Amino acid sequence: MKKRKLILILLLVSYLSIPCFSQEQERSWEELRDQYEFPSWYTEARFGI
């Protein structure tokens, strides 16, 4: 009984730790450029003398 319980606990812990080790893909410059939006104050700004 103890052995079965130990195996079950180890399986549960290993199953829960899987997301910790998964790596997210880094976003490329193209993806960042396509999703970037200029702030409204920047697009509405008027520069001049």
C-alpha positions as CSV (number, residue, x, y, z in Angstrom):
1,M,0.0,0.0,0.0
2,K,2.8,2.4,0.8
3,K,4.5,1.7,-2.4
4,R,1.4,2.4,-4.4
5,K,0.8,5.6,-2.6
6,L,4.4,6.7,-3.1
7,I,4.2,6.0,-6.8
8,L,0.9,7.9,-7.1
9,I,2.4,10.9,-5.3
10,L,5.5,10.9,-7.5
11,L,3.4,10.7,-10.7
12,L,1.3,13.6,-9.5
13,V,4.3,15.8,-8.6
14,S,5.9,15.0,-11.9
15,Y,2.7,15.8,-13.8
16,L,2.3,19.1,-12.1
17,S,6.0,20.1,-12.7
18,I,5.8,19.7,-16.5
19,P,4.5,23.3,-17.2
20,C,7.4,24.7,-15.2
21,F,9.9,23.3,-17.6
22,S,8.1,24.2,-20.9
23,Q,9.7,27.0,-22.8
24,E,7.8,29.8,-24.5
25,Q,9.0,30.8,-27.9
26,E,10.6,34.2,-28.1
27,R,8.8,36.6,-30.3
28,S,10.6,37.7,-33.5
29,W,11.1,41.3,-34.4
30,E,8.5,41.0,-37.2
31,E,5.9,39.8,-34.8
32,L,6.6,42.6,-32.4
33,R,6.5,45.2,-35.2
34,D,3.2,43.9,-36.5
35,Q,1.5,44.0,-33.1
36,Y,2.9,47.4,-32.0
37,E,0.6,50.3,-31.9
38,F,1.8,53.9,-31.5
39,P,0.2,55.8,-28.6
40,S,-2.4,58.3,-29.5
41,W,-0.4,61.2,-28.1
42,Y,2.4,60.3,-30.5
43,T,0.3,60.1,-33.6
44,E,-1.7,63.2,-32.8
45,A,1.4,65.3,-31.9
46,R,2.1,68.4,-33.9
47,F,5.6,69.6,-34.1
48,G,6.6,72.8,-35.6
49,I,7.5,76.4,-35.0
